[in-house]
Amino acid sequence: MVDSIQDILEELGNSPISNRAMEIVTTPTEHDPLLDCMGFDAITLDALLQHSGLTGEKVSAMLLMLELEGKVASLPGGRYQRIV
């Protein structure tokens, strides 16, 4: 029975998969400044553009990466919310 990702990582031991998973979680990324512009409340893309001073293209790409990393959730109405 698996209760958390930690159970899976412990089962895998020192395999490259578990080491890579830990690296993804702990490594700072170039997208972290966008996280600093976000609180934990839902925010629109327009508000993020104003707060960050970045282009729409750059913010959209960063949001996609943050969503794939599990740090941001996409909400209805074109809003985003920081998870971690």
PEDACOR-V672914 format. One line per field, one symbol per residue. ss: DSSP state (@ for helix, = for strand, . for the rest). phi: phi as a letter, one per 20 degrees, with the letter a starting at -180 (. if undefined). psi: psi as a letter, one per 40 degrees, with the letter a starting at -180 (. if undefined). Layout:
ss->???
phi->???
psi->???
//
This chain:
ss->....@@@@@@@@...@@@@@@@@@@@.....@@@@@@.....==@@@@@@@@...@@@@@@@@@@@@@...====...====..
phi->.ddbffffffffmefgfffffffffeefcfeggffffeeeefbefgfffffemeffffffffffffffemecdedgnmdccfdc
psi->hhdiddddddddbfiddddddddddehiieedddddehaeiiiiddddddddeiidddddddddddddefeihhiiefiihhd.
//
